[in-house]
Structures are given as C-alpha cells and as structure tokens.
Amino acid sequence: MGEHSNSVNNGILLRADIHTLWDLGLIWINEETMLIQIHQSLLNTQYSNLNNKNPQLPSDQTNLPLIDSLKRHRLYCEEISDD
C-alpha cells in the first residue's frame, strides 16, 4: 500500500501454503485471544494442528501485529464463510 504501511507490525511472516490459506480467508488470528483459527473445511486436513495454537509473536510488544488489521482480516474470513 506504499511507504506509510511499511512497518513490522503491519505484516505477518507466513509459509507460502499458509499465506495462500490466509489470502483465501481460511485461516486467521483471533485478535482477542491471539490464537490461530482455521475454517471448518480445514479441520480434517494437515492444517488442523494449527487451530487454537499460539503463533510465534515478537518479544518486543511494539512489533506485534496491529489488532485492527487482525480484526479486519477475521471479519473478512467470516464474510467468506457465510457465502
């Protein structure tokens, strides 16, 4: 989105396959619990072990993912699920 959005807490480093699931709205981080959540369609797959797991987060609290961004992504995932 440009130089103004280039900051550590405006991104999450993901493996390529998980990044695809993220983009498809099938995986997200709950902004209240900070736990990984997966879509029900992934529950009986190799990704089921990620459900309700803690992501590896930076020890420096100023580098944590932005709560608003996580919430916006979760809401996007919920919209996809409703379709």
Secondary structure as GFF3:
##gff-version 3
##sequence-region A 1 83
A	DSSP	three_ten_helix	3	5	.	.	.	ID=ss1
A	DSSP	three_ten_helix	8	10	.	.	.	ID=ss2
A	DSSP	alpha_helix	16	23	.	.	.	ID=ss3
A	DSSP	beta_strand	27	29	.	.	.	ID=ss4
A	DSSP	beta_strand	36	38	.	.	.	ID=ss5
A	DSSP	three_ten_helix	40	42	.	.	.	ID=ss6
A	DSSP	three_ten_helix	48	50	.	.	.	ID=ss7
A	DSSP	three_ten_helix	61	63	.	.	.	ID=ss8
A	DSSP	alpha_helix	67	82	.	.	.	ID=ss9
###
